[in-house]
Amino acid sequence: MLARNAESLYWIGRYVERADDTSRILNVSVHQLLEDATVDSDHASRQLLAVLGIDTPDGEALDVWKLTELVAYAKDNPASIVGSINSARENTRGAREVVSTELWECLNATWNAVPDRQRYARRAGPHAFLSFVEERAAMFAGLADSTMSRDDGWLFMVLGRSIERADMLVRLLLSRVADRASSPGWITVLRSAGAQDTYLRTYRGALDAGRVVQFLLRDTLFPRSVFHALRQAEECLQRLDPGGGARNNEKSEALRQLGRARSELEFLRPADLLTDLPRRLGTLQTSIKEIGEAVSLQYFSTSPWVAWSGAEVSL
């Protein structure tokens, strides 16, 4: 597969997942801000922007509407929902020969519908827009599952989706590490991750920080847990390079870092999970970033990047 097509598919997976996860997180946050008058809107909004890696504006108080503009509608911000949809559509348009017609039509129709949905949301509230994005992301995942061959293209798309999912969930957990073990904020985390119902069935309704972190970080069966996402990404890399290091057990940098991050979660004692949790999550977030950089360097970079030191270049 051409490197440009592989890179496009990888980023399609990441951008669609980013739009989906951001919609889930913002939807829950907006409901919380509107329903609970005791919540400081400015503080909660700035906390969410920090989690999503979006620059926080200075000198103005933030409310639900300003937060939604920044997180959902900002076209020039690749971390926003609309920015992610635009980027996913452009990558799909550039890789039309390796994606199914159904996938292209799904993303293109979503992109075309965004302006009308956005105008309506500005009048009636963001819930309908955010639900629309979640539904279209689910449709995209279903179409990818049913129309793509399980070849390298599929593996790159799932690899991107898995890395983005792990990154977003770690960001979400980092936003709550200062909460008490019995804080209702942990329910917000579960709802934002689409995990509330599954968690309650798994633990029979018992809620505490340790179990929530255990479930979202290390559960082997829940498809949105960090461990499940890392394991799926690791399987994709192993299939993309099946013969690498077969004799001397030397792994590619991306696979080595993925295996280390996954094994640290897998063999961590549950009793130690909450010990120094902020540092543990920060280390994991850094590892996921380095995994993404290693994947890009291994599969997509055709030549090393060079920074010119002079202002002028003589030809």
Rosetta blueprint (number, residue, H / E / L):
1 M L
2 L L
3 A H
4 R H
5 N H
6 A H
7 E H
8 S H
9 L H
10 Y H
11 W H
12 I H
13 G H
14 R H
15 Y H
16 V H
17 E H
18 R H
19 A H
20 D H
21 D H
22 T H
23 S H
24 R H
25 I H
26 L H
27 N H
28 V H
29 S H
30 V H
31 H H
32 Q H
33 L H
34 L H
35 E H
36 D L
37 A L
38 T L
39 V L
40 D L
41 S H
42 D H
43 H H
44 A H
45 S H
46 R H
47 Q H
48 L H
49 L H
50 A H
51 V H
52 L H
53 G L
54 I L
55 D L
56 T L
57 P L
58 D L
59 G L
60 E L
61 A L
62 L L
63 D L
64 V H
65 W H
66 K H
67 L H
68 T H
69 E H
70 L H
71 V H
72 A H
73 Y H
74 A L
75 K L
76 D L
77 N L
78 P L
79 A L
80 S L
81 I H
82 V H
83 G H
84 S H
85 I H
86 N H
87 S H
88 A H
89 R H
90 E H
91 N H
92 T H
93 R H
94 G H
95 A L
96 R H
97 E H
98 V H
99 V L
100 S L
101 T H
102 E H
103 L H
104 W H
105 E H
106 C H
107 L H
108 N H
109 A H
110 T H
111 W H
112 N H
113 A H
114 V H
115 P H
116 D H
117 R H
118 Q H
119 R H
120 Y H
121 A H
122 R H
123 R H
124 A H
125 G L
126 P L
127 H H
128 A H
129 F H
130 L H
131 S H
132 F H
133 V H
134 E H
135 E H
136 R H
137 A H
138 A H
139 M H
140 F H
141 A H
142 G H
143 L H
144 A H
145 D H
146 S H
147 T H
148 M L
149 S L
150 R L
151 D L
152 D H
153 G H
154 W H
155 L H
156 F H
157 M H
158 V H
159 L H
160 G H
161 R H
162 S H
163 I H
164 E H
165 R H
166 A H
167 D H
168 M H
169 L H
170 V H
171 R H
172 L H
173 L H
174 L H
175 S L
176 R L
177 V L
178 A L
179 D L
180 R L
181 A L
182 S L
183 S L
184 P L
185 G H
186 W H
187 I H
188 T H
189 V H
190 L H
191 R H
192 S H
193 A L
194 G L
195 A L
196 Q H
197 D H
198 T H
199 Y H
200 L H
201 R H
202 T H
203 Y L
204 R L
205 G L
206 A L
207 L L
208 D L
209 A H
210 G H
211 R H
212 V H
213 V H
214 Q H
215 F H
216 L H
217 L H
218 R H
219 D L
220 T L
221 L L
222 F L
223 P L
224 R L
225 S L
226 V H
227 F H
228 H H
229 A H
230 L H
231 R H
232 Q H
233 A H
234 E H
235 E H
236 C H
237 L H
238 Q H
239 R H
240 L H
241 D L
242 P L
243 G L
244 G L
245 G L
246 A L
247 R L
248 N L
249 N L
250 E L
251 K L
252 S L
253 E H
254 A H
255 L H
256 R H
257 Q H
258 L H
259 G H
260 R H
261 A H
262 R H
263 S H
264 E H
265 L H
266 E H
267 F L
268 L L
269 R L
270 P H
271 A H
272 D H
273 L L
274 L L
275 T L
276 D L
277 L H
278 P H
279 R H
280 R H
281 L H
282 G H
283 T H
284 L H
285 Q H
286 T H
287 S H
288 I H
289 K H
290 E H
291 I H
292 G H
293 E H
294 A H
295 V H
296 S H
297 L H
298 Q H
299 Y H
300 F L
301 S L
302 T L
303 S L
304 P L
305 W L
306 V L
307 A L
308 W L
309 S L
310 G L
311 A L
312 E L
313 V L
314 S L
315 L L
